[in-house]
Amino acid sequence: MTFVSIREVAPRDGLQNEDPVPTEAKVALIDALSRTGVRRIEAVSFVHPKAIPQMADADEVWATAWHNPGVRYSALIPNGRGAQRAIAAGFAEIEVVVSASDTHNRRNLNRSTEESLDDIAGLIPLVHESGATLEVIVATSFGCPFEGDIDPDRVAAIVARVRADGADRIAFGDTTGMATPRRVRDLLSSVRPDLLHFHDTRGTGLANILTALDLGVTEFDASAGGLGGCPYAPGASGNVATEEVVHMLHDMGIDTGIDLDRLIEAAELAEKVVGRRLTSGVLRAGPRTRLV
């Protein structure tokens, strides 16, 4: 393995659990990340402002941000109305979430998992007719804070359903950081995603990525500074930090296309944007090549 693709999710997933930040600060963060060499950025979410007020200015953010032609930008949607907004904004890559846990799905989307799957089946032709692709993110794939362990067969059944309905890509989300290398190996031996999204809630994020790499996965989400969390999942602290993932991969001789120094600068900006100290070790100490 010589290359790993990272999707930077700080502008959307990273900010949705923070106090709302000004539009211009969100734009500045997207622009800084667009200059790091990262090839994919999850930019905004088109959700109802009452549900996630942090994303209320999604249209303005996207209209104002610099669109680097070398970067693939994506948007998260909850339903058909969100899909229409994302399509109107010109997004070619759209994401939708369904939870493997029925309880979490009801808390997050106010409907059952089966009802969400039916909604997604209707979204797929709408998205495809616009020329865009739809990625289905299966949240709580490695465990649920309300239901506990999730049977890998449950995740596999969801994947089989959405693939049969025409979804273009599948991602697994570790919504509250319950994954461990053993759980990653157990799930991926049953069903394989296109991309993995790990949280570092319990300090296993990098170990989980290493396990997934050994199993052949080469696409991961990560968030500058370790920003992130789920408003509808207690204890869902930050995503795995992008600069920590890049630092580890580069030392292993695996390319990401990302300039680590610029990435650390973007993480420093993320820290300023949210107004609190972030937990990323590489953000605090710098890369191993930086001497005191």
Secondary structure, DSSP 8 states (H G I E B T S, - for coil): --B-EEEE-IIIIITTTS----HHHHHHHHHHHHTTT-SEEEEEE---TTT-GGGTTHHHHHHHS---TTSEEEEEESSHHHHHHHHHTT-SEEEEEEESSHHHHHHHHSS-HHHHHHHHHHHHHHHHHTT-EEEEEEETTT-BTTTB---HHHHHHHHHHHHHHT-SEEEEE-TTS---HHHHHHHHTT---SEEE-B-TTS-HHHHHHHHHHTT--EEEEBGGG----TTSTT---B-BHHHHHHHHHHTT-B-S--HHHHHHHHHHHHHHHTS----HHHHH--TT---
